[in-house]
Amino acid sequence: MVPATAKKGGIAIEISRRTCYSFLYFSAWERRFMLSINATAIVVFLIVWILVLVLTRVFFKPVLRILDERSGRIARDKAAAAEALGSYENDLRRVEEGLKEARAAAEAIRSSAETEALKEKSRLVREVQAEGRAEIEKAKQELRREMEALKKELDARTDEIAETIEKRILGE
């Protein structure tokens, strides 16, 4: 092979064809080892498989078991949380229904008490009015009696008053 010479920036560079295209040119000795499998490759292959088996038993299976246990715990916790939420919602619904019933009962009691109070008020007003009428009637009767008594007294004194007036008029 003849080396090629190239000048670049005043420096001569020799490049052989073997150097440039070394990946295309292999000697017979090199070709013999490229395609053959030797004992080193088999040993490396066995070591890799042994490593895979050991790592699977020592590392991957425990890690996968822990991950499965964790996902199981998470699923149980989610189910428990959903159950607790359902229980909470049921309890909340029962409490709200109880409050509605209590409010309705309180409103009924208040309404009943208000009605009773109005009835009692009406009864008391009627009693007071009846007492007032009775007192007015009593006062009217008393006034009538006094008027009758005064009329009788006036009738009795009429003769006496007439004489007194007559004496005054006549000047006696």
QUICOR-V796281 format. One record per residue. N is the residue number from 1. RES is the residue in one letter. PSI is psi in whole degrees, -180 to 180 (none if undefined). OMEGA is omega in degrees with one decimal (999 if undefined). Layout:
BEGIN
n = {N:N}
res = {RES:RES}
psi = {PSI:PSI}
omega = {OMEGA:OMEGA}
END
This chain:
BEGIN
n = {1:2:3:4:5:6:7:8:9:10:11:12:13:14:15:16:17:18:19:20:21:22:23:24:25:26:27:28:29:30:31:32:33:34:35:36:37:38:39:40:41:42:43:44:45:46:47:48:49:50:51:52:53:54:55:56:57:58:59:60:61:62:63:64:65:66:67:68:69:70:71:72:73:74:75:76:77:78:79:80:81:82:83:84:85:86:87:88:89:90:91:92:93:94:95:96:97:98:99:100:101:102:103:104:105:106:107:108:109:110:111:112:113:114:115:116:117:118:119:120:121:122:123:124:125:126:127:128:129:130:131:132:133:134:135:136:137:138:139:140:141:142:143:144:145:146:147:148:149:150:151:152:153:154:155:156:157:158:159:160:161:162:163:164:165:166:167:168:169:170:171:172}
res = {M:V:P:A:T:A:K:K:G:G:I:A:I:E:I:S:R:R:T:C:Y:S:F:L:Y:F:S:A:W:E:R:R:F:M:L:S:I:N:A:T:A:I:V:V:F:L:I:V:W:I:L:V:L:V:L:T:R:V:F:F:K:P:V:L:R:I:L:D:E:R:S:G:R:I:A:R:D:K:A:A:A:A:E:A:L:G:S:Y:E:N:D:L:R:R:V:E:E:G:L:K:E:A:R:A:A:A:E:A:I:R:S:S:A:E:T:E:A:L:K:E:K:S:R:L:V:R:E:V:Q:A:E:G:R:A:E:I:E:K:A:K:Q:E:L:R:R:E:M:E:A:L:K:K:E:L:D:A:R:T:D:E:I:A:E:T:I:E:K:R:I:L:G:E}
psi = {137:126:141:143:134:145:126:118:31:2:133:131:126:126:124:154:-33:-39:-44:-41:40:-28:-15:-26:116:143:169:-38:-41:-40:-33:-39:-19:-39:-9:148:124:-178:-28:-42:-40:-41:-44:-43:-46:-42:-41:-45:-40:-43:-42:-46:-45:-47:-37:-47:-38:-37:-57:-45:-47:-39:-45:-39:-44:-42:-40:-43:-42:-46:-35:-45:-41:-43:-43:-42:-39:-41:-42:-40:-42:-41:-43:-40:-43:-44:-42:-45:-39:-45:-43:-42:-43:-41:-44:-40:-41:-41:-41:-44:-42:-42:-42:-43:-42:-40:-40:-43:-44:-44:-42:-44:-39:-43:-44:-42:-41:-40:-44:-41:-45:-43:-45:-40:-44:-42:-45:-41:-42:-43:-42:-45:-40:-42:-40:-44:-42:-44:-39:-44:-41:-43:-39:-44:-44:-40:-42:-43:-42:-37:-43:-43:-41:-41:-41:-35:-4:-44:-43:-43:-40:-42:-41:-42:-42:-41:-38:-41:-43:-12:29:none}
omega = {-175.8:179.1:177.9:-178.4:177.9:179.7:179.2:179.4:177.4:-179.9:-179.3:-179.7:177.6:-179.6:177.7:178.4:-179.6:-178.4:-176.2:-173.4:-175.6:-178.7:178.7:-175.1:176.2:178.2:179.6:-180.0:-179.7:-179.8:-179.0:-177.2:-178.8:-174.0:-177.8:177.2:-180.0:-175.0:-179.5:179.9:178.8:178.8:178.9:178.7:178.9:179.5:179.1:179.9:177.1:178.1:178.5:179.4:-179.9:179.3:178.7:-177.9:-174.5:-172.6:-170.9:-179.2:177.1:179.2:177.9:177.4:179.2:178.3:177.3:177.6:180.0:179.3:175.0:177.4:178.6:179.2:178.1:179.4:177.4:178.4:178.5:178.8:178.4:177.7:178.6:178.1:177.1:177.9:178.1:-179.5:176.8:178.7:179.3:179.1:178.8:179.6:179.4:177.2:176.7:178.1:178.0:179.2:179.9:178.5:179.3:178.6:178.8:178.5:178.6:179.3:179.4:179.5:178.7:179.6:179.1:178.5:178.1:179.8:178.3:177.3:179.9:178.4:179.0:179.3:180.0:178.6:178.8:179.1:-179.5:178.1:179.7:178.1:179.0:177.9:179.9:179.2:178.4:179.2:179.2:179.5:177.7:179.7:178.6:178.1:177.8:179.3:179.7:178.9:177.7:-179.8:179.2:177.3:179.7:179.3:179.1:176.8:-179.6:-176.9:-177.8:179.3:-178.7:-179.4:-179.8:178.9:-178.9:179.9:-179.1:179.0:-178.6:-178.1:-176.3:175.0:-179.2:999}
END
